[in-house]
């Protein structure tokens, strides 16, 4: 009887260990699969963006469409914060020149759409603030250049697109629809608004800011 009990215990122990090993293996496999997916997704996005920067209007338009379809079909939470910040940093650091207007317009639009999709999520984690702030500060320089260059002579599509996008983003960051960190949203909105005001294009956003301030 003692031998039988010992054997049963050993079998149960072995089974328990095997189940635990299977669980650990499954978790390791899932982690590996997620890491592979994240890396593949990032590489595809980077590849699309490299074509978005092309000076040929047809090529940049097609690549931009593909890029936006991919990003819009991706759940924000399915991609790590680090990867989103990497993509935002890539876009802001690898902008086409203002002379290639269509590519510049497309790449700025891409940045705005990614930021709109991710900033609420990213701003809720204070650990992301340093990188996110650096990205936004760099983008305000690009916005300013778009607005200044786009207003030389006749108002260009680059100027008008930038003005509309930044006005919308600035208003969104201080609206009730913005579910991120409110303090961070207010800072971002003010930073964007200041670039519009430098060229006398901050009217729509200024009114929204004033109304929001009055409510609080």
SVG drawing of the C-alpha trace seen along z (x, -y; Angstrom):
<svg xmlns="http://www.w3.org/2000/svg" viewBox="-18 -87 33 89">
<polyline fill="none" stroke="black" stroke-width="0.4" points="0.0,0.0 2.8,-2.3 4.5,-1.6 1.3,-2.2 0.7,-5.5 4.3,-6.6 4.0,-5.7 0.7,-7.6 2.2,-10.7 5.2,-10.5 2.9,-10.2 0.8,-13.2 3.9,-15.2 5.3,-14.4 2.0,-15.2 1.8,-18.5 5.4,-19.4 4.6,-18.5 1.5,-20.7 3.5,-23.5 6.2,-23.0 3.5,-23.0 2.1,-26.2 5.5,-27.9 6.2,-26.7 2.8,-28.1 3.5,-31.4 7.0,-31.5 5.6,-30.7 2.9,-33.4 5.5,-35.9 7.7,-34.9 4.8,-35.1 3.9,-38.6 7.4,-39.7 7.6,-38.4 4.3,-40.1 5.5,-43.4 8.7,-43.3 7.0,-42.3 4.4,-45.0 7.0,-47.7 9.1,-46.6 6.1,-46.8 5.2,-50.3 8.8,-51.5 8.9,-50.0 5.6,-51.8 6.8,-55.1 10.1,-55.0 7.9,-55.1 5.6,-57.8 8.6,-60.0 9.2,-59.5 9.1,-62.7 7.0,-61.1 3.4,-62.2 1.7,-59.0 4.1,-56.8 3.8,-58.8 0.0,-58.9 -0.3,-55.1 2.1,-54.4 0.3,-56.8 -3.0,-55.1 -1.4,-51.7 0.2,-53.2 -3.0,-54.7 -5.0,-51.6 -2.5,-49.5 -2.4,-51.8 -6.1,-52.5 -6.8,-48.7 -4.4,-48.2 -5.7,-48.2 -3.6,-50.7 -3.2,-48.4 -2.0,-45.5 1.2,-47.4 3.7,-48.3 4.1,-51.9 7.8,-51.6 6.9,-50.7 4.4,-53.5 7.0,-56.0 9.5,-54.5 7.2,-55.0 6.3,-58.6 10.0,-59.4 10.8,-57.9 8.0,-60.0 9.0,-63.3 12.7,-62.8 12.4,-61.6 10.2,-64.3 10.6,-65.1 11.6,-68.7 9.0,-71.3 10.1,-71.4 8.5,-68.0 5.1,-69.3 2.9,-66.3 5.2,-64.0 5.7,-66.5 1.9,-67.0 1.3,-63.3 4.0,-62.6 2.7,-65.4 -0.8,-64.0 0.5,-60.6 2.0,-62.0 -1.2,-63.8 -3.3,-60.7 -0.9,-58.4 -0.8,-61.0 -4.6,-61.3 -4.9,-57.5 -2.2,-57.1 -1.7,-60.2 -4.5,-59.6 -3.2,-56.1 0.5,-57.1 -0.1,-60.2 -1.7,-58.2 1.7,-56.6 4.0,-59.3 7.0,-57.2 6.1,-58.0 6.1,-61.8 9.8,-62.5 9.9,-60.8 6.4,-62.1 7.3,-65.6 10.5,-65.4 8.5,-64.2 5.9,-66.9 8.5,-69.6 10.2,-68.4 6.9,-68.3 6.1,-72.0 9.3,-73.0 8.1,-71.1 4.6,-72.6 6.1,-76.1 8.1,-75.5 5.0,-74.2 3.0,-77.3 5.8,-79.8 6.8,-78.2 3.2,-77.5 2.3,-81.1 4.9,-82.5 3.0,-84.0 -0.3,-82.2 -1.5,-80.1 -0.5,-76.5 -2.2,-73.2 0.6,-72.4 -0.3,-75.5 -4.0,-74.9 -3.7,-71.1 -1.3,-71.9 -3.6,-74.7 -6.7,-72.4 -5.0,-69.4 -3.3,-71.3 -6.4,-73.3 -8.3,-70.0 -5.6,-68.3 -5.3,-71.4 -9.0,-71.5 -9.2,-67.7 -6.5,-67.8 -8.6,-70.1 -12.0,-68.6 -14.1,-66.1 -13.4,-63.5 -9.7,-63.4 -9.4,-60.6 -5.7,-60.9 -3.9,-63.0 -5.7,-66.3 -2.6,-68.2 -0.6,-66.8 -3.4,-67.5 -3.5,-71.1 0.2,-71.5 0.1,-69.9 -2.8,-72.0 -1.0,-75.2 2.2,-74.2 0.4,-73.6 -1.7,-76.7 1.4,-78.9 2.6,-77.8 -0.7,-78.8 -0.7,-82.1 2.8,-83.0 1.2,-83.1 -2.1,-84.6 -4.0,-81.3 -4.9,-80.4 -8.4,-81.8 -10.5,-78.6 -8.2,-77.0 -7.9,-80.2 -11.7,-80.4 -11.9,-76.8 -9.1,-77.3 -10.8,-80.4 -14.1,-78.6 -12.5,-75.6 -10.6,-77.8 -13.8,-79.7 -15.6,-76.4 -12.8,-75.4"/>
</svg>
